[in-house]
Amino acid sequence: MTAGTSQAVDATPDDADRRADASRVGVAPAADAAAPHVSAPHVSALRVHPLKSAAPLPLDEAHVDPWGLRGDRRWMLVETDGQMVTARKDPLLLHVTATPAGGLDEPRLRLAAPGRPALEVTADGTSYLPSTIWGADVRGRHVPAADAWLAEVVGRPVRLLWCDDPQDRQIDLDHAEPGETVVYQDGFPLLLTTTASLGLVQRWVDDAAREQGTGPVPLTMARFRPNVVVDGALEPLVEQGWDRVRIGEVTFRMAKHCGRCVMTTYDPVTLAKTKEPLRSIAAHNTIGGRIVFGVNLVPESTGTLHLGDPVVPSP
């Protein structure tokens, strides 16, 4: 949900960029009677990341709050001086599983990691710590019961925070209205990607590997950490031209193309790091000088999303 190489910087296209993208790629033509059936665009995956930078939690349905999918990135790690901790620097976090122990928006979390006993904690204290997320001031309720466990995983002292007020952090007003908020996401409530676009990026990566005589780099959507994945009859990158999209019963506004960062270069299973897919996306899909994949959305309504929900864009 970020851009750059070692630091996240979101892409900032203007409306003209979006219209240019929309004219370049569009909805796939309907299949004729002789062609295999291709399903209409629909939700193929729903995911939240309860702990920022940790493993995703797949869902069959997800409630949309004004600040994103319920339970997404309500928890985060910070250094002892308050600086944000992410898998960009600490890729071992990708192997940490954080599962809400109650409801998705309740302050109870179960932590697990390879080689470590699981730990369940509750953010029931009254001590708050300040932090920043890409320049935006945030704060969270400190959970000291997790300090020792997390220090063993990360290899140094860190602090676990829980956001008890999801209406505290205003989204960048260049891309949102006053009162539209976000929790501990990098910048926006929700990230949408499509399987068609992932397939195109894989082809770019495969072509580069053949040209350079290097080994294959198989990609999964987990590298890009989306909340909603869309499958069906869509051309690759068509989502970059959407202004709005209705998913099931909920309407979203496209706020910004999602700039990509070094986190995408880690295999989330093996933690092996290469230059892909960032290198190939940089060669083929930049907007305003930013390396982009996926779109950041802001909810215009609330409701519940389900696997299989229809996805209807408004270019």
C-alpha positions in Angstrom: 0.0 0.0 0.0 3.0 2.1 -0.4 5.5 3.2 -2.9 9.2 3.6 -3.5 11.9 1.0 -2.7 13.1 1.2 0.9 10.4 3.7 2.0 6.7 3.8 1.3 5.4 6.7 -0.7 1.9 6.6 -2.2 1.3 7.4 -5.9 -0.5 10.7 -6.5 -2.2 10.6 -10.0 -4.7 13.3 -10.9 -8.0 12.8 -12.6 -6.4 13.0 -16.1 -4.1 10.1 -15.2 -7.1 8.0 -14.2 -9.0 8.8 -17.4 -5.8 8.0 -19.5 -5.6 4.7 -17.7 -9.2 3.9 -18.3 -8.9 4.6 -22.0 -5.8 2.3 -22.2 -7.4 -0.7 -20.4 -11.1 -1.6 -20.1 -13.5 -4.3 -19.1 -12.8 -7.5 -21.0 -15.1 -8.2 -24.0 -17.9 -10.6 -23.4 -17.1 -14.2 -24.4 -18.8 -15.5 -27.5 -20.8 -18.7 -27.5 -17.7 -20.8 -28.5 -15.4 -19.3 -25.9 -15.1 -20.7 -22.3 -17.4 -19.1 -19.8 -15.7 -16.2 -17.9 -17.4 -15.1 -14.7 -18.5 -11.5 -14.1 -16.2 -9.5 -11.8 -16.7 -10.7 -8.2 -14.9 -10.8 -4.8 -12.6 -13.8 -4.7 -10.8 -13.0 -1.4 -11.3 -10.9 1.7 -8.5 -10.3 4.1 -7.7 -8.2 7.1 -4.4 -7.8 8.8 -5.2 -7.4 12.5 -1.5 -6.5 13.3 0.1 -4.2 10.8 2.8 -6.0 8.8 1.8 -9.4 10.2 0.1 -12.3 8.4 -3.3 -11.8 6.8 -6.5 -13.2 8.2 -8.8 -14.6 5.4 -12.5 -14.0 5.8 -15.7 -15.2 4.2 -17.4 -12.0 5.0 -16.2 -8.6 6.3 -18.0 -5.6 7.7 -17.1 -2.3 6.2 -16.7 0.5 8.8 -16.0 4.1 7.7 -12.3 3.5 8.4 -12.0 0.2 6.5 -12.7 -3.5 7.0 -13.5 -4.2 10.6 -10.4 -5.4 12.5 -8.0 -4.4 9.8 -4.7 -3.0 11.3 -6.1 -2.0 14.7 -2.8 -3.2 16.2 0.8 -2.1 15.4 4.3 -2.3 16.7 6.5 0.6 17.5 10.1 1.1 18.6 10.8 2.2 22.2 11.1 5.7 20.8 7.7 5.4 19.1 8.8 4.9 15.5 6.7 2.6 13.4 7.9 -1.0 13.0 7.0 -2.8 9.8 8.1 -5.8 7.7 10.0 -3.5 5.4 12.8 -3.7 7.9 11.7 -6.7 9.9 10.3 -9.3 7.4 10.0 -11.9 10.2 6.8 -10.1 11.1 5.2 -11.7 8.0 5.3 -15.0 9.9 3.6 -13.6 13.0 -0.1 -14.6 13.2 -2.3 -12.2 15.0 -5.9 -13.3 15.6 -8.5 -11.4 17.4 -9.5 -13.3 20.5 -12.9 -11.8 20.7 -14.7 -9.7 18.1 -12.6 -8.2 15.3 -12.8 -4.7 17.0 -12.3 -5.9 20.5 -9.0 -5.3 22.4 -8.0 -8.9 22.7 -5.3 -10.5 20.5 -3.7 -13.9 20.2 -0.2 -13.9 18.9 1.7 -16.8 17.4 5.0 -17.3 15.6 7.1 -20.2 14.5 9.1 -21.6 17.5 7.3 -19.5 20.0 4.4 -20.4 22.4 1.2 -18.5 21.6 0.3 -15.5 23.7 -3.0 -13.9 24.3 -3.1 -10.3 25.5 -5.7 -7.6 26.2 -5.3 -3.9 25.7 -7.0 -3.1 29.1 -4.5 -0.5 30.3 -4.6 3.2 30.3 -1.1 4.0 29.1 -0.9 5.5 25.7 2.1 5.9 23.4 2.5 8.3 20.5 3.8 7.3 17.1 3.7 8.4 13.4 2.7 6.6 10.2 4.3 8.3 7.2 4.2 11.7 8.9 0.7 11.3 10.4 0.5 11.5 14.2 -1.2 8.5 15.8 -1.4 7.1 19.3 -2.4 3.8 20.8 -3.0 2.0 24.0 0.2 0.2 25.1 0.0 -3.5 25.8 3.0 -4.3 28.1 2.1 -7.9 28.5 3.3 -8.5 24.9 6.7 -6.7 25.2 8.9 -9.7 26.2 7.2 -12.1 23.6 7.6 -9.6 20.8 11.2 -8.8 21.7 12.0 -12.5 21.2 10.4 -12.5 17.8 11.8 -9.2 16.5 15.2 -9.4 18.2 15.0 -6.1 20.1 12.6 -4.3 22.4 9.4 -3.1 20.7 5.9 -2.1 21.9 2.5 -3.3 20.9 -0.2 -0.7 20.5 -4.0 -1.0 20.0 -6.0 1.8 18.4 -9.0 2.4 20.7 -10.3 5.3 18.6 -10.6 4.6 14.8 -11.9 8.1 14.3 -8.7 9.8 15.6 -6.6 9.9 12.4 -7.8 12.0 9.4 -7.0 10.7 6.0 -4.8 13.1 3.9 -7.2 15.9 2.9 -5.7 15.9 -0.6 -7.6 12.6 -1.1 -10.4 12.7 1.4 -13.1 14.7 3.0 -12.9 16.1 6.5 -14.0 13.5 9.0 -12.9 10.5 6.8 -10.5 8.5 9.0 -8.2 5.6 8.9 -6.6 3.4 11.6 -3.0 2.0 11.3 -3.1 1.4 7.5 -0.4 3.3 5.6 -2.8 5.9 4.4 -6.3 4.6 3.3 -9.0 2.4 4.6 -9.0 -0.3 2.0 -6.8 -1.8 -0.8 -8.3 -3.6 -3.8 -6.4 -5.7 -6.3 -7.4 -7.9 -9.2 -6.2 -11.4 -10.3 -6.0 -10.1 -13.8 -3.4 -7.5 -12.9 -1.5 -10.0 -10.8 -1.3 -12.3 -13.8 0.0 -9.5 -16.0 2.7 -8.7 -13.4 3.7 -12.4 -13.3 4.1 -12.3 -17.1 6.4 -9.3 -16.8 8.4 -11.0 -14.1 8.7 -14.2 -16.2 9.7 -12.3 -19.3 12.4 -10.5 -17.3 13.7 -13.8 -15.9 14.0 -15.3 -19.3 15.8 -12.3 -20.7 18.3 -12.2 -17.8 18.7 -16.0 -17.5 17.6 -15.9 -13.8 15.3 -18.3 -11.9 11.6 -17.9 -11.7 9.9 -15.7 -9.1 6.4 -17.0 -8.5 4.0 -14.4 -7.2 1.0 -14.6 -4.9 -1.4 -11.9 -4.0 -0.1 -12.1 -0.4 2.9 -10.0 -1.4 0.6 -7.0 -2.1 -1.5 -7.3 1.1 -4.9 -6.3 -0.3 -8.2 -6.3 1.6 -10.3 -7.2 -1.4 -9.3 -9.3 -4.4 -11.4 -9.2 -7.5 -11.6 -12.0 -10.1 -13.6 -12.4 -13.3 -13.9 -10.7 -16.7 -11.6 -7.7 -16.3 -8.7 -6.5 -18.3 -5.4 -6.1 -16.3 -5.0 -2.7 -14.7 -8.5 -1.6 -15.5 -9.0 -0.8 -11.8 -6.6 2.1 -12.2 -9.3 3.9 -14.2 -12.2 3.5 -11.8 -13.6 6.5 -10.0 -16.0 4.5 -7.9 -16.9 0.8 -7.4 -19.8 -0.9 -5.8 -18.9 -4.2 -4.1 -22.0 -6.0 -3.0 -24.0 -3.5 -1.0 -21.2 -1.0 -0.4 -19.9 1.8 -2.6 -16.3 3.0 -2.5 -14.5 5.9 -3.9 -11.0 5.5 -5.5 -8.8 7.8 -3.6 -5.3 7.0 -4.9 -3.4 4.4 -6.8 -1.4 2.3 -4.4 2.4 2.9 -4.6 4.5 -0.1 -3.9 7.5 -0.7 -1.7 10.3 -3.1 -0.9 7.9 -5.3 1.1 6.6 -6.8 -2.1 10.1 -8.2 -2.8 9.9 -10.6 0.1 8.3 -14.0 -0.5 5.8 -14.1 2.4 6.4 -17.9 2.9 10.1 -18.3 2.5 11.1 -14.6 3.3 13.5 -14.9 0.3 14.2 -11.4 -1.1 14.7 -10.6 -4.8 14.3 -7.4 -6.9 10.9 -8.7 -8.2 8.2 -7.8 -8.6 9.1 -4.2 -7.9 11.6 -4.0 -10.7 9.2 -5.3 -13.3 6.3 -3.1 -12.1 8.7 -0.1 -12.3 9.5 -0.9 -15.9 5.8 -1.2 -17.0 3.4 0.5 -14.6 4.4 3.9 -13.1 2.0 6.8 -12.7 3.3 10.2 -11.8 6.8 8.7 -11.4 5.4 6.2 -8.8 5.5 2.4 -8.9 1.9 1.3 -8.5 -0.3 -1.8 -8.2 -3.8 -1.8 -6.8 -6.1 1.0 -5.8 -6.8 2.6 -2.4 -10.5 3.0 -1.6 -12.5 5.1 0.8 -16.0 3.7 1.8 -18.9 5.9 0.9 -21.3 3.7 2.8 -21.1 0.8 5.3 -22.3 -2.8 5.1 -21.0 -6.3 4.8 -18.9 -7.8 2.0 -19.1 -11.5 1.1 -17.0 -13.8 -1.0 -18.7 -13.9 -4.4 -20.2 -10.4 -4.2 -20.5 -8.7 -7.6 -18.1 -5.9 -8.3 -19.5 -3.1 -10.5 -17.1 -0.2 -11.3 -17.9 3.3 -12.4 -15.1 4.4 -14.8 
